[in-house]
Amino acid sequence: MKKQYLIIIIFLIFEFKGFTQEVHFSQFFASPLYLAPSFAGTSAGTRISYNFRDQWPAIPKTFISTAFSIDHNFRNMKSGLGLLVFADQAGEGNLGLINAGLIYSYDINVTPDIHIRPGFNFQYARAGVNIGKLYSIKNIGSGGLISGSAAEKSYDYRQYFDFTFSTIAYSKLFWGGITLDHLFMPDEALTTIGSQSRIPVKISIYGGGKIISMEDFHSKREESLSGVFLFRKQQINTQLDLGFYWTRTPMIIGMYYRGIPFGKTLKSSDAIVFLVGYKIEDVSVGYSYDYTISSLAGTTGGAHEISVIYEFNKVPRVKKKKWAPVPCPTF
């Protein structure tokens, strides 16, 4: 019963304030175009990425997120072009979002070793809900749910356009950047109650570096230890991912902490994320599990996530072109 009421509370929030669930992937570098449009064209050729996330599996029909992207490196034009489609579905009411965006990025050579890459994503989005499956406050009595639906004055779906801008800077061993999401601040309200519900701008700051890096040129096997972070802020909500990846081709193993470990008002802990990945020639596969350490521990079942990346049409690196791939971890 506690799980049922938790689901009800979630959807009551959505009913009056619109669709505010932000898609988030623990393997954020394995969904590069979702993290930042600047990553379009940062591979050696054409790249296809797929991501699947099942959040809170212990509570039936909670949050399922998927993303698909394809991008290509137009090296002669110092540009990257990509397409990103992601979807999010929540709960019994089939509260869902689908978003499709066209992405462009441009590479600027500051020095032979340092690059700056701005990018943008122009998107069309549609948020919808199966109104017949939602309940309002007046349908909840002391004994539980009362039959019937209070879906009047609500919409089946809402369509809108949005815009994302990002810029990244990178060298052979270090990388970092910033992404500004929801710059159009579109109205996503699915009800006439409470007028508009505009999506606030989300700021993401991320980066990392290879702390230890070794490479066997004869076997082309890389061994490195990398530290990474991702900080997100949207209005009063903040979140930090901080951790390490160990790579010994073809294996990648990682672990990091999600939460805000400092301060008095913002201090919180969400999860410890464990990750393992494997690369077979041009295909990379990753799996991660979010172990919940917040007050919801033991209730939600954490989160499972799978990523698959396939690269093809690779062009060998040419030194005179002054181009190099972004050195951040695949996962």
Buried (B, 14 or more C-beta within 10 A) or exposed (E): EEBEEBBBEBBBEBBBBBBBBBBBBBBBBBBBBBBBBBBBBBBBBBBBBBBBBBBBBEBEEBBBBBBBBBBBBBBEEBBBBBBBBBBBBBBBBBBBBBBBBBBBBBBEBEEEEEBBBBBBBBBEBBBBBBBEBBBBEEBBEEEEEEEEBBBEEBBEBBEBEBBBBBBBBBBEBBBBBBBBBBBBBBEBBBBEBEEEBBBBBBBBBBBBBBEEBEEEEEEEEBBBBBBBBBBBBBEEEBBBBBBBBBBEBEEBBBBBBBBBEEEEEBEBBBBBBBBBBBBEEBEBBBBBBBEBBEEBEEBBBBBBBBBBBBBEEEEEEEEEEEBBBBBBBBB
